[in-house]
Amino acid sequence: MSESHDADSSAGRPSAQAGQAPSPRTRLRRMAEQGRYDRAEVAAILDAGLIAHVGVETPEGPLVLPMAYGRDGESLYLHGALANHLLNSGEGAEVCVTVTHLDGLVMARTPFHNSMNYRCVVVRGRARRVTDAAAKLRALRLVTDHIVANWDTARPPTEADIRATLVLELPLAEASAKVRGGDPVDEAEDMAGDWWAGVVPLTTRFEVPKPSADLREGIPTPAAVASLAHRTPDTRR
């Protein structure tokens, strides 16, 4: 399903950008009215997300992988195994991180105007390795608790666990969002036709946690995990 045609420029979209782009390379050019640069709105989209797609240039060519992440103030944190090829390639290099929420399919009267309702953040910048022991441990906790706050109810990481993990910090100085919502925008001559148009909403929702088959009896589900049931990523906190 493709992004809407340039004619999709009024209905279903905000009338103006919120704030100013932090840099020329984060300024939206096509469909610029969907751009969002307000820091609070960018942070809200990041905080509701679960997976970031991280892109780097490696010696073998571009590479993009999905990863868990955490945010604190104006920094984004990524982690993986010490030998992680993508993170090692990203250390000290320019990286691009995207976080996307798909909120619905926009079905127009012609497939050429089909679109999607979504919220997306793009972060660009130079990543640095977190080497300070306390800062690294804090970053790992941020990544874990970003998904679900179970750091305090799980086995604490060992020194070996921490040594085997690589953490990168990416500043949010160059972060922008793009948001699309509402109905399809069709050509005036198509409105009188017999073709259906509308939106198919899409919601991600957590189900009731299921204990592991090998879990000992008498171990309760941590409150933070149990509270996810029937919530959405946006309302999990």
C-alpha positions in Angstrom: 0.0 0.0 0.0 1.6 3.2 -1.1 1.7 6.7 0.5 -1.0 9.0 -0.7 -0.7 11.1 -3.8 0.3 14.7 -3.4 -3.3 15.7 -3.8 -3.8 14.3 -0.2 -2.9 17.7 1.3 -5.8 18.8 3.4 -8.3 16.4 4.9 -7.0 13.9 7.4 -4.0 16.1 8.1 -3.0 18.9 10.4 -3.0 22.3 8.8 0.4 23.3 10.0 3.7 22.0 11.3 4.3 22.0 15.0 7.5 23.8 15.8 10.6 24.0 13.6 12.9 21.2 12.3 16.0 20.8 14.5 18.2 20.6 11.3 17.8 20.8 7.6 18.2 17.0 7.2 15.3 16.3 9.6 12.9 18.8 7.9 10.1 17.1 6.0 10.0 18.0 2.4 7.2 15.9 0.9 3.9 16.3 2.7 5.6 18.7 5.1 2.3 19.5 6.8 2.5 16.2 8.5 5.8 17.1 10.2 6.0 17.4 14.0 9.0 18.9 15.7 7.6 19.6 19.1 9.8 17.8 21.6 6.9 16.6 23.7 5.2 15.0 20.8 8.4 13.4 19.5 9.0 12.0 23.0 5.5 10.7 23.4 5.8 8.7 20.2 9.1 7.3 21.3 7.8 6.5 24.7 4.8 4.6 23.4 7.0 2.5 20.9 8.3 -0.9 21.5 10.7 -1.5 18.6 13.2 0.8 16.8 14.6 0.1 13.4 18.3 1.0 13.5 20.2 1.7 10.3 24.0 2.0 9.9 26.5 1.8 7.1 28.7 -1.3 7.6 31.8 -2.3 5.6 29.4 -4.8 3.8 26.8 -2.1 3.0 23.8 -0.6 4.7 22.2 -2.6 7.5 18.9 -2.1 9.3 17.8 -4.2 12.3 14.9 -4.0 14.8 16.0 -3.4 18.4 14.6 -2.6 21.8 15.5 0.9 23.1 15.1 3.2 26.0 14.9 7.0 26.3 16.0 9.4 29.0 15.6 13.1 28.4 17.4 13.9 25.2 19.2 10.6 24.7 18.1 7.3 23.1 19.9 4.1 24.2 20.4 0.9 22.2 21.9 -2.4 23.4 23.0 -5.7 22.1 25.7 -8.4 22.4 29.3 -7.1 22.5 29.9 -8.7 19.1 26.8 -7.2 17.6 27.9 -6.2 14.1 25.4 -3.4 13.7 26.1 -1.7 17.0 29.9 -2.0 16.5 29.6 -0.5 13.1 27.4 2.3 14.6 29.8 3.2 17.4 31.1 6.7 16.6 29.3 6.7 13.3 26.2 8.4 11.9 23.1 6.2 12.5 19.4 6.5 11.7 16.7 5.2 14.1 13.0 5.0 13.3 10.1 4.2 15.5 6.7 3.7 13.9 3.1 3.1 15.1 0.6 1.9 12.5 -2.9 3.1 13.5 -5.0 2.1 10.5 -5.3 1.4 6.8 -6.7 4.2 4.7 -8.7 2.8 1.8 -9.5 5.3 -0.8 -11.8 5.1 -3.8 -8.7 4.5 -6.0 -5.7 2.4 -4.9 -3.5 5.3 -6.0 -4.8 7.3 -3.0 -4.6 4.5 -0.4 -2.5 5.4 2.6 -2.0 4.5 6.2 -2.6 6.4 9.5 0.6 6.3 11.5 2.9 8.1 13.9 6.6 7.9 13.2 9.8 9.4 14.6 13.2 9.5 12.8 16.3 10.2 14.8 19.7 10.9 13.1 23.0 11.5 14.7 26.3 10.1 15.8 26.2 7.3 18.3 28.7 6.8 21.1 29.5 3.8 23.2 28.6 4.1 26.9 31.7 2.9 28.9 31.1 4.3 32.4 30.0 1.4 34.5 27.2 3.2 36.3 26.0 4.9 33.2 25.9 1.6 31.3 23.9 -0.1 34.0 21.5 2.8 34.1 21.1 2.7 30.3 20.4 -1.1 30.4 17.7 -0.5 33.0 16.2 2.2 30.9 16.0 -0.1 27.9 14.4 -2.9 30.0 11.9 -0.8 31.8 10.9 1.0 28.7 9.2 -2.1 27.5 7.9 -3.2 30.9 9.2 -2.2 34.3 10.5 -5.6 35.5 14.2 -4.7 36.2 13.6 -4.8 40.0 11.5 -8.0 39.9 13.9 -10.1 37.8 17.3 -11.6 38.6 19.9 -8.8 38.7 22.4 -8.9 35.8 25.8 -10.3 36.7 29.1 -8.6 35.9 29.5 -11.1 33.1 26.1 -10.1 31.7 27.1 -6.4 31.7 30.6 -7.1 30.2 29.0 -9.0 27.3 26.7 -6.2 26.4 27.3 -3.1 24.3 25.4 0.1 24.8 25.2 3.0 22.5 23.8 6.4 23.3 22.3 8.5 20.5 21.4 12.2 21.1 17.9 13.3 20.2 19.1 16.6 18.9 18.0 15.7 15.4 14.7 14.0 15.9 11.5 14.7 14.0 8.1 13.1 13.7 5.6 12.5 10.9 1.9 11.9 11.7 -1.0 11.0 9.4 -4.6 10.6 10.7 -8.1 10.8 9.3 -10.0 9.7 6.2 -8.7 9.2 2.6 -8.6 12.3 0.4 -10.0 11.5 -3.0 -10.4 13.4 -6.2 -13.7 15.3 -6.4 -14.8 13.4 -9.5 -14.4 10.1 -7.6 -16.7 11.1 -4.8 -19.8 10.5 -6.8 -18.7 7.0 -7.8 -19.7 3.6 -6.3 -16.4 2.9 -4.7 -16.0 2.4 -1.0 -13.7 4.6 1.0 -12.8 4.6 4.7 -10.4 3.6 7.4 -9.6 0.2 8.9 -8.4 1.0 12.5 -5.5 -1.0 13.8 -4.8 -1.5 17.5 -2.0 -3.4 19.2 -3.1 -4.8 22.5 -1.4 -7.0 25.1 -3.1 -10.2 26.2 -3.1 -11.8 29.7 0.5 -13.0 30.6 1.0 -16.8 30.4 3.5 -18.3 32.9 6.3 -20.3 31.4 5.7 -24.1 31.3 8.7 -24.7 33.5 7.9 -22.0 36.1 7.9 -23.2 39.7 4.5 -23.0 41.4 3.9 -20.2 43.8 5.8 -17.5 41.9 3.3 -14.6 41.2 3.3 -12.6 38.1 5.0 -9.3 38.7 2.6 -6.4 39.0 4.2 -4.5 36.1 3.8 -7.5 33.8 0.3 -8.4 35.0 -0.9 -4.8 34.4 -0.1 -5.1 30.7 -3.2 -7.3 30.1 -5.7 -5.6 27.7 -3.6 -2.4 27.5 -2.1 -0.9 24.4 1.5 0.2 24.0 0.3 3.8 24.3 -1.4 3.1 27.7 1.0 0.5 29.2 2.4 2.9 31.7 
